[in-house]
């Protein structure tokens, strides 16, 4: 029997293999009699008893560590191989139908049952950066094969995948009923394709959304003019690197959703522009001047390496000096990397963009 999982990216195929009979040796004490009457061993045993009574020892005594009297050392005990995946909790009763609920648990309070199949509308599940995400099978029944994928349909990108192919359907090789999913901070369609022994495969889906508050960033000119910058993409939860501002910002914003318009901050060239992040600490910052290129996906380019400075606090607190930079003359886009900490203590990085004209 062959099971295939319908999907756009070529899923693993699980082949159920029927178990075969295993030949087992018959223990020595349980071998059937030949039917020829008393064995010769009975006479030998009687003779040996007579000699022992007479005080005569026949042959060598068995070694002290071998009660059977067989020569050599005792065989080493066999060790069973460790399973590839062990269940988080003891396996519950195996379901008899494919009508199995699978829930996504967010923290301690929220549990959302996934939709059944690819045609049903997946329920929305909102989570924060600090939330623990776990997928749980009802009744703790154990799957023997699975593929769990978080898919960003906007950019056709796999954000997370956990996949185990168990062709022999051997629960001793792989069994699982609860999965801890490190997907906080991501947003996409979460799909779970799950296979049990003797039950048709099931598919459950959720629309998983990480809710991250994005702080407002203002560029403030010397005359007090305030200009709000635009966040170019979703915030990125990352560990802070004290030297991050010195390098490029690749990996923070893979796809920029920003187009400069006619609105711009007009300033004098080489005069400081201050950065304000009201209510949030600035732990890391860096600024560059350049432009948005649209060769395929939009990207920020700084052809002349126009770095405008940056700073980082080694202790994870706010930088001591208020962030500021002085742009050269030109009509430019200012890209600003801000590393900050939300109210729950989670570190996030945000890329902002602003149109600046310096004369």
MOVENHU-V779544 format. One record per pair of residues at least 24 apart in sequence whose ideal C-beta (glycine too) atoms are under 8 Angstrom apart, sorted by sequence separation. I is the first residue (numbers start at 1). GAP is how many residues later the second one is. D is the distance in whole Angstrom. If there is no record, write none. Layout:
# MOVENHU-V779544
I & GAP & D
I & GAP & D
This chain:
# MOVENHU-V779544
107 & 24 & 5
145 & 24 & 7
159 & 24 & 7
186 & 24 & 6
232 & 24 & 5
233 & 24 & 6
286 & 24 & 3
332 & 24 & 6
106 & 25 & 5
107 & 25 & 6
111 & 25 & 8
144 & 25 & 5
183 & 25 & 6
185 & 25 & 5
212 & 25 & 7
232 & 25 & 6
285 & 25 & 5
316 & 25 & 7
332 & 25 & 8
106 & 26 & 8
144 & 26 & 7
160 & 26 & 7
169 & 26 & 8
171 & 26 & 7
184 & 26 & 6
232 & 26 & 4
284 & 26 & 7
285 & 26 & 6
306 & 26 & 8
308 & 26 & 7
331 & 26 & 5
332 & 26 & 7
106 & 27 & 6
144 & 27 & 6
159 & 27 & 5
183 & 27 & 8
185 & 27 & 7
284 & 27 & 8
285 & 27 & 8
310 & 27 & 7
312 & 27 & 7
330 & 27 & 8
105 & 28 & 7
169 & 28 & 5
230 & 28 & 5
284 & 28 & 4
330 & 28 & 6
104 & 29 & 7
105 & 29 & 5
142 & 29 & 6
144 & 29 & 8
145 & 29 & 7
159 & 29 & 5
166 & 29 & 8
283 & 29 & 7
284 & 29 & 7
327 & 29 & 6
329 & 29 & 5
104 & 30 & 8
105 & 30 & 8
144 & 30 & 6
146 & 30 & 7
283 & 30 & 5
328 & 30 & 7
329 & 30 & 6
104 & 31 & 6
105 & 31 & 6
144 & 31 & 6
148 & 31 & 6
150 & 31 & 8
316 & 31 & 8
327 & 31 & 5
103 & 32 & 7
104 & 32 & 8
143 & 32 & 7
260 & 32 & 6
102 & 33 & 6
103 & 33 & 5
142 & 33 & 4
143 & 33 & 6
146 & 33 & 8
148 & 33 & 7
150 & 33 & 5
259 & 33 & 7
283 & 33 & 6
300 & 33 & 7
302 & 33 & 8
102 & 34 & 7
142 & 34 & 6
143 & 34 & 7
152 & 34 & 8
258 & 34 & 7
283 & 34 & 7
285 & 34 & 7
102 & 35 & 6
103 & 35 & 7
142 & 35 & 5
152 & 35 & 7
153 & 35 & 7
283 & 35 & 6
284 & 35 & 8
300 & 35 & 5
101 & 36 & 8
102 & 36 & 7
141 & 36 & 6
150 & 36 & 6
152 & 36 & 4
153 & 36 & 6
256 & 36 & 7
281 & 36 & 7
282 & 36 & 6
283 & 36 & 7
287 & 36 & 8
100 & 37 & 7
101 & 37 & 4
140 & 37 & 5
151 & 37 & 5
227 & 37 & 8
249 & 37 & 8
281 & 37 & 4
282 & 37 & 6
100 & 38 & 6
140 & 38 & 7
150 & 38 & 5
151 & 38 & 5
227 & 38 & 4
285 & 38 & 5
287 & 38 & 5
289 & 38 & 6
150 & 39 & 7
151 & 39 & 8
245 & 39 & 6
259 & 39 & 8
289 & 39 & 7
137 & 40 & 5
150 & 40 & 5
151 & 40 & 7
225 & 40 & 7
244 & 40 & 6
245 & 40 & 6
246 & 40 & 7
258 & 40 & 7
100 & 41 & 7
136 & 41 & 7
137 & 41 & 7
149 & 41 & 7
225 & 41 & 8
245 & 41 & 3
256 & 41 & 8
257 & 41 & 7
282 & 41 & 6
289 & 41 & 7
291 & 41 & 7
292 & 41 & 6
136 & 42 & 5
148 & 42 & 7
149 & 42 & 5
225 & 42 & 8
242 & 42 & 8
244 & 42 & 7
255 & 42 & 5
256 & 42 & 4
290 & 42 & 7
291 & 42 & 5
135 & 43 & 7
148 & 43 & 7
240 & 43 & 6
241 & 43 & 8
254 & 43 & 8
255 & 43 & 7
256 & 43 & 6
289 & 43 & 4
290 & 43 & 6
95 & 44 & 7
134 & 44 & 6
135 & 44 & 5
148 & 44 & 5
221 & 44 & 6
240 & 44 & 6
256 & 44 & 6
289 & 44 & 7
134 & 45 & 7
147 & 45 & 8
148 & 45 & 8
221 & 45 & 8
222 & 45 & 7
289 & 45 & 6
290 & 45 & 6
93 & 46 & 6
95 & 46 & 5
134 & 46 & 5
135 & 46 & 6
146 & 46 & 7
147 & 46 & 5
219 & 46 & 5
221 & 46 & 5
222 & 46 & 7
288 & 46 & 7
289 & 46 & 8
92 & 47 & 4
94 & 47 & 6
133 & 47 & 7
134 & 47 & 7
146 & 47 & 7
187 & 47 & 7
275 & 47 & 8
287 & 47 & 6
288 & 47 & 5
92 & 48 & 4
93 & 48 & 7
94 & 48 & 7
132 & 48 & 7
133 & 48 & 4
146 & 48 & 5
274 & 48 & 6
275 & 48 & 4
287 & 48 & 7
91 & 49 & 6
92 & 49 & 5
133 & 49 & 8
145 & 49 & 8
146 & 49 & 7
222 & 49 & 5
274 & 49 & 7
275 & 49 & 7
287 & 49 & 5
90 & 50 & 7
91 & 50 & 7
92 & 50 & 7
133 & 50 & 6
145 & 50 & 4
221 & 50 & 8
222 & 50 & 7
226 & 50 & 8
274 & 50 & 5
275 & 50 & 8
286 & 50 & 7
287 & 50 & 8
89 & 51 & 5
91 & 51 & 4
133 & 51 & 6
143 & 51 & 5
144 & 51 & 6
185 & 51 & 8
249 & 51 & 8
273 & 51 & 6
285 & 51 & 7
286 & 51 & 5
132 & 52 & 8
143 & 52 & 6
144 & 52 & 7
185 & 52 & 4
221 & 52 & 6
272 & 52 & 4
273 & 52 & 6
285 & 52 & 6
87 & 53 & 8
131 & 53 & 5
143 & 53 & 6
144 & 53 & 6
184 & 53 & 7
220 & 53 & 7
272 & 53 & 7
273 & 53 & 7
284 & 53 & 7
285 & 53 & 6
300 & 53 & 7
130 & 54 & 7
142 & 54 & 8
219 & 54 & 5
220 & 54 & 5
272 & 54 & 5
273 & 54 & 7
284 & 54 & 7
285 & 54 & 7
87 & 55 & 5
129 & 55 & 6
141 & 55 & 7
219 & 55 & 8
220 & 55 & 8
271 & 55 & 6
284 & 55 & 3
128 & 56 & 7
129 & 56 & 6
219 & 56 & 7
220 & 56 & 6
270 & 56 & 5
282 & 56 & 6
283 & 56 & 5
127 & 57 & 6
135 & 57 & 6
137 & 57 & 7
218 & 57 & 7
269 & 57 & 8
270 & 57 & 7
282 & 57 & 8
283 & 57 & 6
150 & 58 & 6
217 & 58 & 7
218 & 58 & 5
269 & 58 & 7
270 & 58 & 7
282 & 58 & 6
283 & 58 & 6
217 & 59 & 7
218 & 59 & 8
269 & 59 & 6
270 & 59 & 8
281 & 59 & 6
217 & 60 & 6
218 & 60 & 8
267 & 60 & 7
269 & 60 & 4
280 & 60 & 5
281 & 60 & 6
216 & 61 & 7
269 & 61 & 8
273 & 61 & 8
275 & 61 & 7
277 & 61 & 6
280 & 61 & 8
292 & 61 & 8
215 & 62 & 5
216 & 62 & 6
280 & 62 & 8
215 & 63 & 7
275 & 63 & 8
277 & 63 & 6
215 & 64 & 7
246 & 64 & 7
283 & 64 & 7
125 & 65 & 8
215 & 65 & 4
245 & 65 & 3
284 & 65 & 7
245 & 66 & 7
122 & 67 & 6
245 & 67 & 6
264 & 67 & 8
289 & 67 & 8
122 & 68 & 8
232 & 68 & 8
244 & 68 & 7
243 & 69 & 7
242 & 70 & 5
241 & 71 & 8
242 & 71 & 8
240 & 72 & 7
242 & 72 & 5
118 & 73 & 8
260 & 73 & 5
114 & 76 & 8
240 & 76 & 7
114 & 78 & 7
85 & 79 & 6
84 & 80 & 7
91 & 80 & 7
125 & 81 & 5
127 & 81 & 7
129 & 81 & 7
124 & 82 & 8
125 & 82 & 7
127 & 82 & 7
128 & 82 & 7
122 & 83 & 4
123 & 83 & 6
124 & 83 & 5
125 & 83 & 5
126 & 83 & 5
127 & 83 & 6
128 & 83 & 6
129 & 83 & 6
273 & 83 & 7
91 & 84 & 6
122 & 84 & 5
123 & 84 & 7
125 & 84 & 7
126 & 84 & 8
127 & 84 & 7
128 & 84 & 8
92 & 85 & 7
118 & 85 & 6
120 & 85 & 7
122 & 85 & 5
124 & 85 & 6
126 & 85 & 5
252 & 85 & 7
91 & 86 & 6
104 & 86 & 7
116 & 86 & 8
117 & 86 & 5
249 & 86 & 7
116 & 87 & 7
118 & 87 & 7
271 & 87 & 8
85 & 88 & 8
87 & 88 & 5
88 & 88 & 7
89 & 88 & 6
116 & 88 & 7
117 & 88 & 8
249 & 88 & 5
270 & 88 & 8
83 & 89 & 6
84 & 89 & 5
85 & 89 & 4
86 & 89 & 7
87 & 89 & 5
88 & 89 & 6
89 & 89 & 6
115 & 89 & 7
265 & 89 & 6
267 & 89 & 7
269 & 89 & 4
83 & 90 & 6
84 & 90 & 5
85 & 90 & 7
86 & 90 & 8
87 & 90 & 5
88 & 90 & 4
102 & 90 & 6
114 & 90 & 3
115 & 90 & 5
265 & 90 & 7
267 & 90 & 8
268 & 90 & 7
269 & 90 & 6
83 & 91 & 7
85 & 91 & 5
87 & 91 & 8
88 & 91 & 8
113 & 91 & 8
114 & 91 & 6
115 & 91 & 7
264 & 91 & 4
265 & 91 & 5
266 & 91 & 5
267 & 91 & 5
268 & 91 & 6
83 & 92 & 7
88 & 92 & 8
102 & 92 & 7
114 & 92 & 5
245 & 92 & 6
263 & 92 & 7
264 & 92 & 6
265 & 92 & 7
267 & 92 & 8
244 & 93 & 7
260 & 93 & 7
264 & 93 & 5
266 & 93 & 7
100 & 94 & 8
112 & 94 & 6
261 & 94 & 7
244 & 95 & 7
256 & 95 & 8
258 & 95 & 4
260 & 95 & 4
100 & 96 & 8
157 & 97 & 8
252 & 97 & 5
256 & 97 & 7
253 & 98 & 4
100 & 99 & 8
155 & 99 & 7
240 & 99 & 5
252 & 99 & 6
102 & 100 & 7
155 & 100 & 6
95 & 101 & 6
98 & 101 & 6
94 & 102 & 6
97 & 102 & 7
98 & 102 & 4
100 & 102 & 6
102 & 102 & 4
104 & 102 & 5
249 & 102 & 6
94 & 103 & 7
96 & 103 & 7
98 & 103 & 7
232 & 103 & 8
94 & 104 & 7
95 & 104 & 6
98 & 104 & 5
104 & 104 & 7
94 & 105 & 8
229 & 105 & 8
244 & 105 & 8
229 & 107 & 6
240 & 107 & 5
129 & 108 & 5
239 & 108 & 6
237 & 109 & 6
238 & 109 & 7
237 & 110 & 7
238 & 110 & 7
237 & 111 & 5
238 & 111 & 5
6 & 112 & 7
236 & 112 & 7
237 & 112 & 8
235 & 113 & 4
236 & 113 & 5
235 & 114 & 7
236 & 114 & 7
219 & 115 & 7
235 & 115 & 5
233 & 118 & 6
217 & 119 & 7
231 & 119 & 6
232 & 119 & 5
231 & 120 & 7
232 & 120 & 7
217 & 121 & 6
231 & 121 & 6
232 & 121 & 5
230 & 122 & 6
215 & 123 & 8
229 & 123 & 4
230 & 123 & 5
229 & 124 & 6
230 & 124 & 7
215 & 125 & 6
229 & 125 & 4
228 & 126 & 8
227 & 127 & 6
213 & 129 & 6
227 & 129 & 8
212 & 130 & 8
213 & 130 & 8
14 & 131 & 5
12 & 133 & 7
217 & 133 & 8
12 & 135 & 7
215 & 135 & 7
217 & 135 & 5
219 & 135 & 5
11 & 136 & 6
212 & 136 & 6
214 & 136 & 6
219 & 137 & 7
5 & 142 & 7
9 & 149 & 8
17 & 150 & 7
12 & 151 & 6
14 & 151 & 6
17 & 151 & 5
13 & 152 & 8
14 & 152 & 7
15 & 152 & 5
17 & 152 & 7
12 & 153 & 4
14 & 153 & 6
16 & 153 & 5
14 & 155 & 7
14 & 181 & 5
16 & 181 & 8
11 & 182 & 7
7 & 184 & 8
7 & 186 & 7
5 & 188 & 5
3 & 192 & 7
5 & 196 & 6
3 & 197 & 8
3 & 198 & 6
5 & 198 & 8
129 & 213 & 7
130 & 214 & 5
129 & 215 & 7
130 & 215 & 8
128 & 216 & 7
130 & 216 & 6
129 & 217 & 4
129 & 219 & 7
